[in-house]
């Protein structure tokens, strides 16, 4: 499905920040900026434990992942899908592609790869069910 739009695929590989929307137990959408990695047909996101997005996904796996547009209503990429926490996933610094993508960000924020991985220890995967791009 993600291969159906080469432009969307390129953006999902190259963009650094996405907006992940989860749904609280009262039905209120909750949007958070996340770092992400496209791995095949799924999206990998790491999170701090115990934060609302992790709790929301545990209660309701339906999510949306959105990339920033061009500021004029174009270059939009959105994914709808189902997310789940992956208990036995390697930590971030053991995923070379993730570390390559975010090494500069990690260093800029004052982390080492190991300290980032300790702080953002919850791995989540998003399985897309719908891609929209224009």
GUZATOR-973058 format. One record per residue (C-alpha): x, y, z. Coordinates in Angstrom, 3 decimals, always signed. Layout:
<sites>
<site px="X" py="Y" pz="Z"/>
...
</sites>
This chain:
<sites>
<site px="+0.000" py="+0.000" pz="+0.000"/>
<site px="+2.751" py="+2.484" pz="+0.873"/>
<site px="+4.463" py="+1.679" pz="-2.426"/>
<site px="+1.410" py="+2.946" pz="-4.319"/>
<site px="+2.682" py="+6.515" pz="-3.978"/>
<site px="+6.427" py="+6.929" pz="-4.636"/>
<site px="+6.295" py="+10.540" pz="-3.455"/>
<site px="+4.605" py="+9.570" pz="-0.169"/>
<site px="+7.107" py="+6.731" pz="+0.278"/>
<site px="+10.036" py="+9.139" pz="-0.194"/>
<site px="+8.570" py="+11.554" pz="+2.347"/>
<site px="+8.029" py="+8.738" pz="+4.854"/>
<site px="+11.685" py="+7.777" pz="+4.461"/>
<site px="+13.161" py="+11.277" pz="+4.509"/>
<site px="+10.940" py="+13.386" pz="+6.791"/>
<site px="+12.065" py="+13.513" pz="+10.402"/>
<site px="+8.929" py="+14.606" pz="+12.272"/>
<site px="+5.391" py="+13.243" pz="+12.039"/>
<site px="+2.222" py="+13.940" pz="+13.986"/>
<site px="+0.769" py="+10.841" pz="+15.639"/>
<site px="-2.876" py="+11.063" pz="+16.637"/>
<site px="-4.243" py="+8.586" pz="+19.167"/>
<site px="-7.641" py="+8.561" pz="+20.860"/>
<site px="-8.157" py="+8.988" pz="+24.595"/>
<site px="-10.645" py="+6.789" pz="+26.467"/>
<site px="-13.182" py="+9.659" pz="+26.412"/>
<site px="-12.940" py="+9.844" pz="+22.603"/>
<site px="-10.811" py="+13.004" pz="+22.474"/>
<site px="-8.070" py="+12.830" pz="+19.805"/>
<site px="-4.563" py="+13.457" pz="+21.161"/>
<site px="-1.799" py="+14.491" pz="+18.738"/>
<site px="+1.924" py="+14.254" pz="+19.489"/>
<site px="+5.024" py="+14.995" pz="+17.449"/>
<site px="+7.106" py="+11.836" pz="+16.998"/>
<site px="+10.280" py="+10.613" pz="+15.387"/>
<site px="+9.571" py="+7.626" pz="+13.166"/>
<site px="+11.139" py="+5.096" pz="+10.838"/>
<site px="+9.508" py="+3.435" pz="+7.862"/>
<site px="+10.404" py="-0.253" pz="+7.924"/>
<site px="+8.913" py="-2.074" pz="+4.983"/>
<site px="+5.156" py="-1.498" pz="+5.161"/>
<site px="+5.130" py="-0.508" pz="+8.855"/>
<site px="+6.156" py="+2.566" pz="+10.806"/>
<site px="+8.301" py="+2.293" pz="+13.939"/>
<site px="+7.946" py="+4.869" pz="+16.716"/>
<site px="+9.698" py="+4.955" pz="+20.092"/>
<site px="+8.061" py="+6.580" pz="+23.105"/>
<site px="+8.612" py="+7.246" pz="+26.748"/>
<site px="+6.729" py="+4.753" pz="+28.923"/>
<site px="+3.529" py="+5.777" pz="+30.688"/>
<site px="+2.724" py="+8.750" pz="+28.439"/>
<site px="-0.798" py="+9.277" pz="+27.081"/>
<site px="-0.097" py="+8.034" pz="+23.546"/>
<site px="+1.088" py="+4.662" pz="+24.858"/>
<site px="-1.920" py="+4.341" pz="+27.160"/>
<site px="-4.260" py="+5.437" pz="+24.355"/>
<site px="-2.873" py="+2.826" pz="+21.952"/>
<site px="-3.270" py="+0.102" pz="+24.564"/>
<site px="-6.972" py="+0.990" pz="+24.859"/>
<site px="-7.651" py="+1.825" pz="+21.196"/>
<site px="-5.112" py="+0.868" pz="+18.517"/>
<site px="-6.573" py="+3.119" pz="+15.792"/>
<site px="-4.181" py="+5.957" pz="+14.962"/>
<site px="-3.346" py="+8.504" pz="+12.288"/>
<site px="+0.152" py="+9.574" pz="+11.292"/>
<site px="+0.488" py="+12.846" pz="+9.393"/>
<site px="+3.433" py="+14.602" pz="+7.783"/>
<site px="+3.617" py="+18.378" pz="+7.527"/>
<site px="+2.327" py="+19.852" pz="+4.282"/>
<site px="+3.869" py="+22.615" pz="+2.227"/>
<site px="+2.029" py="+25.423" pz="+4.048"/>
<site px="-0.343" py="+25.945" pz="+1.105"/>
<site px="-2.549" py="+22.869" pz="+1.502"/>
<site px="-0.405" py="+20.594" pz="-0.650"/>
<site px="+2.193" py="+17.868" pz="-0.279"/>
<site px="-0.015" py="+16.086" pz="+2.247"/>
<site px="+0.726" py="+12.551" pz="+3.459"/>
<site px="-1.523" py="+10.869" pz="+5.999"/>
<site px="-1.659" py="+7.288" pz="+7.178"/>
<site px="-4.478" py="+5.674" pz="+9.083"/>
<site px="-3.695" py="+2.418" pz="+10.805"/>
<site px="-3.480" py="+0.246" pz="+13.850"/>
<site px="-0.669" py="+0.605" pz="+16.358"/>
<site px="+0.617" py="-1.768" pz="+18.971"/>
<site px="+3.404" py="-1.845" pz="+21.518"/>
<site px="+6.138" py="-4.336" pz="+20.668"/>
<site px="+7.465" py="-5.788" pz="+23.904"/>
<site px="+10.516" py="-7.608" pz="+22.523"/>
<site px="+11.647" py="-5.025" pz="+19.958"/>
<site px="+15.302" py="-3.938" pz="+19.939"/>
<site px="+15.976" py="-0.620" pz="+21.653"/>
<site px="+16.495" py="+2.412" pz="+19.419"/>
<site px="+20.289" py="+2.363" pz="+19.450"/>
<site px="+20.207" py="-1.250" pz="+18.216"/>
<site px="+18.258" py="-0.229" pz="+15.083"/>
<site px="+20.942" py="+1.158" pz="+12.732"/>
<site px="+18.511" py="+2.868" pz="+10.338"/>
<site px="+16.764" py="+4.655" pz="+13.227"/>
<site px="+20.059" py="+5.748" pz="+14.720"/>
<site px="+21.317" py="+6.946" pz="+11.314"/>
<site px="+18.160" py="+8.992" pz="+10.805"/>
<site px="+18.169" py="+10.638" pz="+14.256"/>
<site px="+21.796" py="+10.671" pz="+15.460"/>
<site px="+22.093" py="+14.439" pz="+14.959"/>
<site px="+18.807" py="+15.084" pz="+16.758"/>
<site px="+19.795" py="+12.808" pz="+19.638"/>
<site px="+23.134" py="+14.569" pz="+20.047"/>
<site px="+21.539" py="+18.021" pz="+19.740"/>
<site px="+19.125" py="+17.198" pz="+22.578"/>
<site px="+22.029" py="+16.144" pz="+24.838"/>
<site px="+21.407" py="+12.395" pz="+24.759"/>
<site px="+23.685" py="+9.581" pz="+23.839"/>
<site px="+22.122" py="+6.796" pz="+21.769"/>
<site px="+21.996" py="+4.710" pz="+24.947"/>
<site px="+20.393" py="+7.414" pz="+27.103"/>
<site px="+17.816" py="+8.200" pz="+24.413"/>
<site px="+16.995" py="+4.497" pz="+24.178"/>
<site px="+16.558" py="+4.324" pz="+27.943"/>
<site px="+14.260" py="+7.374" pz="+27.991"/>
<site px="+12.282" py="+6.288" pz="+24.893"/>
<site px="+12.116" py="+2.592" pz="+25.670"/>
<site px="+8.656" py="+1.738" pz="+24.324"/>
<site px="+8.670" py="+0.535" pz="+20.716"/>
<site px="+5.423" py="+0.822" pz="+18.797"/>
<site px="+4.582" py="-0.312" pz="+15.289"/>
<site px="+1.916" py="+1.181" pz="+13.098"/>
<site px="+0.352" py="-1.077" pz="+10.475"/>
<site px="-1.158" py="+1.207" pz="+7.825"/>
<site px="-4.685" py="+0.506" pz="+6.639"/>
<site px="-5.063" py="+3.609" pz="+4.461"/>
<site px="-2.662" py="+6.051" pz="+2.813"/>
<site px="-3.734" py="+9.430" pz="+1.481"/>
<site px="-1.327" py="+11.683" pz="-0.383"/>
<site px="-1.783" py="+14.770" pz="-2.522"/>
</sites>
